[in-house]
Amino acid sequence: MTRLWRTGTPIEAHTTADGDLQAFTWQGARHTVTVVANRWRVDLDWWEQHIWREYFKLATDTGLLVIVYHDLAANTWSLQRLYD
Amino acid sequence: MTDYVELHAHSYYSLLDGASSPEDLVAQAGVLGLPALALTDHDAVYGAVAFVKAAREIGVRPLLGAELTLEGKDQPHHLTLLVQNARGWANLCSLITRGRLNADKGSALLPTQALEQHAGGLIALSGCRQGEIAWALRHNQFDTALAAAERYLRWFGRDRFYLELQHHHLPHDEMLNARLADLADHLQLELVATNNVHYATRASKALQDVLVCIRHNSTLGESSQWLRPNAEYTLKACTEMQTLFRRYPQAITNTLRIADQCAFDLSFGLQELPTFPTPDNLSAPAYLRSLCAVGMRTRRLSVTEAVEQQLSHELRVIERSGLANYFLIVWDIVRFSREQDILCQGRGSAANSLVAYLLGISPINPLEHHLVFERFLSDERQAVPDIDIDFQADRREEVIQYVYARYGHAHTAMACTFITFRARSAIRDVGKALGLPPDLLDRAARAIDTFKSGRIAEDGDLDTLFPSKQTFNQLIDVTEQIDGLPRHLGIHNGGMIVMGAPLASRLPTEPATMPERSVVQWDKDSLEDAGLVKIDLLGLRMLSAIAETKATVTALTGERLNLDALRFDDAAVYEMVSEADTIGVFQVESRAQQQVLPRMRPREFNDLIISISLIRPGPIQGNMVHPYLRRRLGEETVKYPHPLLQPALEETLGVVLFQEQVLKVARDLAGFTGGHGEGLRRALGSKRASAALERFHADFIDGAVNKGVEESLANAVFDTLRAFGGYSFPKSHAAAFAVLVYQSAWLKRYHPAAFAAALLNHQPMGFWSPATIVSDAKRHGIRILPIDINQSAAVCTLEDGAIRLGFNYVKGFGDEAVDRLLRAREAGTFSGLADFSRRTQLPRRLSEHLILSGALEEFGKTRRSLVWELGKLDYRPDTLSLDLPEDTLQFPSVSIQEVMGLEYELMGLSLRDHLMTLYRDRLTARGVIGSHQLTDCLDGEAVTVAGQILVHQAPPTAKGHHFVTLEDEDGFINIVVRPDVYAEHRRVLRESPLVIVTGVVQRQKGVINIVAQTITALR
């Protein structure tokens, strides 16, 4: 079962000085990134609801396989998909 | 300088698939410190010259190339080609030409195999995700990818074929690049990184998206398959590219290696013209000299010392410039035209040349008008002069086809031109992409005054039309950015390129929409900058009208008019022009001219030259018009900025009117040579030459100070030149045009009916509509006869001194319909509607147009009953010619308003009384006066007038003032609308055809204007 949050659910990100994601905190638990499987950027729909995000598909030391994104305009992080 | 060169960049010359100009790309490359940049537009080198020029100025090394579209099994593929040397350029040109010939207009599709023969001198990069290899790898077709790579390797060799890596932060970029790297390993190929740039900075992403939608005729919401998913297709700095390709460092360093392999310099020099065959193996200069000698006799020119000196000077410069052959080619075109009785004459700066006059190219003896040869050609001037020739528009194609036939289609083509986004097209196109409804966009497009899409937001209350502020702001934001961008390719009005070598080896060509025409991929500016000679064969409808008037007069009276023999001294002609009785006369019929002529009162040929030169943006912006008029009328003393300038400006009473005077001012005040002065003039007229202009400025001040002129005064004079901006006629051009002013005025004065009929037959032309030409003819006592199925000809003709309107004035009547009608009439006149319909078999719609235009009035029936009868007719060709029994139905006549409405709709004019007569009683009762009463009004008097709006102008030079011309049954009323009054009454002026204006009379030397205070609709 995959859980999907259409607009994402907030997480707290912990990044390196270069902006690379090291870990994030979700529902009070810390998850450290072990592998980034893929990473991509979107800049879409500027004429409606502008979406400007960097996505990460990654695995964590807690055994999660997730897609999180960084909203580059708002500088916020969200969890969008959790693969169970 | 950094260690990366971008080798794959599209400018807006990829036409709707690139958002930045070549200049902007180069500027951004400079900002990022890239040592070189390649321009690789889709199947085109449209932007090559501008790119090279901009790159040289900024110190970025320009690399030329293109991204070609290749035929593919499943879909077309892309391949990036870069030019290494001259051979590569020739091959690229040939490949583009071939690809363009193989596809519909606006696209290209090159058979891949064609690369094999044309790979020399070119470096191939395997292309973007649409490249043959990348596409196969993305679709897991590894064998196909391998075969394709081996094929390109065979054609281009190991040192000229690279696998192209791109990284746009898309989900599968890493995987594709890894596969490409594996393939490179396997075949021992090199990798290269590019960014497939589509805009200089990410700020243009929205514009790029909209352009793509326009290309696919789609909206943003529906275009996800074509829009790129992010804004990464921008020029990137070396460090960013190094980070993206850290696994493939060689791909970055190879960009420099490739740039070093490209050593092609777009040669800016004379093209190889076809060699004109001369008799007795004479050299081109010798033959030219002998033709000039013949010209001296035919022009009956006395051989004075001045003439001889000028002639030998010109011939020497022409020979040194290697242009004798070019003159012979032009002479031959003019010779052909004259032999075929096609009216023609040179315009523009060629009329500065005595040689051009003697060859019959220009109608003006430059010595008589003190014209400066250096404005046309000089030893210092690097650019090759264009020779522009006007031909009667209806026969110009014969001349163009003569040139194609004489030099061959492979050697001849027209210059291209770019149709750019203007305000109205931008609103429609951008709005459509934003998904706005067409009727809203139509209303918005009609509501704006400006042509520049960058200034739409300034246009009053446009935002009120839109559903939301956000939508309006998005529309404005993109229309501002899209202003002036090329939308699609067009064919230049008349610029022809002829070349000795096949064109395809020097410059890509592509088919034009017109049959038997092709265009080169450079527009006139690029051709000129590249030093390629273009011959402008322009169509001028006035020449057609003059030719037709002459033919009509000869046919009716046997008299052969020799307009070339007119001596420009007929007082009656000048009197007519001075009264501004000039509707239909070349160049002096406009509203602005009609304001100037009664004050200026031209009395000689030179006055006509000045008159048409006054109403130009240069003199208007430079504030030359009113000082000139005041000085001419003795209201102000003639003064010169400096005594040294008296010789240059004496003929124009101390103001700068002509382009040549820029040269003279620079020469006399600052010691410029002719060529240097010409450089200054070009910089003044160029939007892009600000740096060059500042260099000329410094030279000008230095030169003037050296001559003892005070620096502040030299600066003041230079500021005048700057305001003048070069947007004016050269005197030579004005002189050539003044010949046509005089000839057309003479025809209007002495053959008004024949001239008016000819004007009606060659519309659109000039300033006024056919309706105004007809009203003017009527005011001059010429009867206008309606269209008549038994009397009218295909075009307007003369009938007992009256003008009979022709079938060309019935809406929908093309050549075929007219031919059918005239052929049917050869068997005898039509006896009625049934007879007419059976014999012509014209579509009912056209017969109805004829009825409603009044063309069947002679049968004594109302238009309504004829339309009813038409509806009942059995239309089969084999029906017996039996008239149906008459109906007993009675139809009311069509009211006069309805008749006028129908006539305007179907013919664009009406022969009834003027529309205003219908309102006159009511208006008189309200104290509204007619145009004929204005002459009795005093300056400053308050009046109310009314009329139909004929002209509404807001020239950029008028600082927000609008000029409106009304017409009533007796003549014109000129209205001046100040900006504040316009803001208040804008909608009435834009939406009401008839208006009532209250205002104040302003009188100036025979010119009457009403300065509007209130404007209301007349209903």
HADDOCK unambig.tbl for C-alpha pairs under 7 A between the chains (distance, minus, plus):
assign (segid A and resid 38 and name CA) (segid B and resid 171 and name CA) 6.46 0.50 0.50
assign (segid A and resid 39 and name CA) (segid B and resid 171 and name CA) 6.28 0.50 0.50
assign (segid A and resid 40 and name CA) (segid B and resid 169 and name CA) 4.64 0.50 0.50
assign (segid A and resid 40 and name CA) (segid B and resid 170 and name CA) 4.90 0.50 0.50
assign (segid A and resid 40 and name CA) (segid B and resid 171 and name CA) 5.16 0.50 0.50
assign (segid A and resid 41 and name CA) (segid B and resid 169 and name CA) 5.41 0.50 0.50
assign (segid A and resid 41 and name CA) (segid B and resid 170 and name CA) 6.34 0.50 0.50
assign (segid A and resid 41 and name CA) (segid B and resid 230 and name CA) 6.44 0.50 0.50
assign (segid A and resid 42 and name CA) (segid B and resid 229 and name CA) 5.49 0.50 0.50
assign (segid A and resid 42 and name CA) (segid B and resid 230 and name CA) 4.61 0.50 0.50
assign (segid A and resid 43 and name CA) (segid B and resid 229 and name CA) 5.96 0.50 0.50
assign (segid A and resid 43 and name CA) (segid B and resid 230 and name CA) 4.11 0.50 0.50
assign (segid A and resid 43 and name CA) (segid B and resid 231 and name CA) 6.02 0.50 0.50
assign (segid A and resid 44 and name CA) (segid B and resid 229 and name CA) 6.09 0.50 0.50
assign (segid A and resid 44 and name CA) (segid B and resid 230 and name CA) 6.36 0.50 0.50
